[in-house]
Amino acid sequence: MAGGKKAKNMAHTAKGKVKETTGKATGNESLEFKGRAEQMKGDAKQTAQKAKDTLKH
């Protein structure tokens, strides 16, 4: 996987985890759900990139 894309996707996942945790701590359900969504977005992009890399080799 390209290093830059991998880092970007991992950043989405980490950023989502922070949002989710902050939402849980403050009782803000909206922030918590946005965090979960961002984590899923990052995970999906990582999976897609790994599949592309697998097909290239």
C-alpha positions in Angstrom: 0.0 0.0 0.0 1.3 3.5 -0.8 2.7 5.0 2.4 0.9 8.3 2.1 -2.5 6.7 1.5 -2.0 4.2 4.3 -1.1 7.0 6.7 -4.1 9.1 5.6 -6.5 6.2 6.0 -5.1 5.3 9.5 -5.5 9.0 10.4 -9.2 8.8 9.5 -9.5 5.8 11.8 -7.6 7.4 14.7 -9.5 10.7 14.3 -12.8 8.8 14.4 -11.8 7.0 17.5 -10.9 10.2 19.2 -14.3 11.7 18.2 -16.1 8.6 19.4 -14.3 8.6 22.8 -14.9 12.3 23.3 -18.6 11.9 22.4 -19.0 9.1 24.9 -17.2 11.1 27.6 -19.3 14.2 27.1 -22.6 12.4 26.4 -22.7 13.8 22.9 -24.3 11.1 20.8 -23.9 13.1 17.6 -20.1 13.3 18.0 -20.0 9.7 19.0 -21.8 8.6 15.8 -19.7 10.9 13.6 -16.6 9.2 15.2 -17.9 5.8 14.4 -18.7 6.8 10.8 -15.2 8.2 10.3 -13.6 5.1 11.7 -15.6 3.0 9.3 -14.6 5.3 6.4 -11.0 4.9 7.2 -11.3 1.1 7.6 -13.1 0.7 4.3 -10.5 2.8 2.5 -7.7 0.7 4.0 -9.5 -2.5 2.9 -10.0 -1.2 -0.6 -6.4 -0.1 -0.9 -5.1 -3.5 0.3 -7.3 -5.2 -2.3 -5.8 -3.0 -5.0 -2.3 -3.8 -3.8 -3.1 -7.5 -3.8 -4.3 -7.3 -7.4 -1.2 -5.4 -8.5 1.1 -8.2 -7.3 
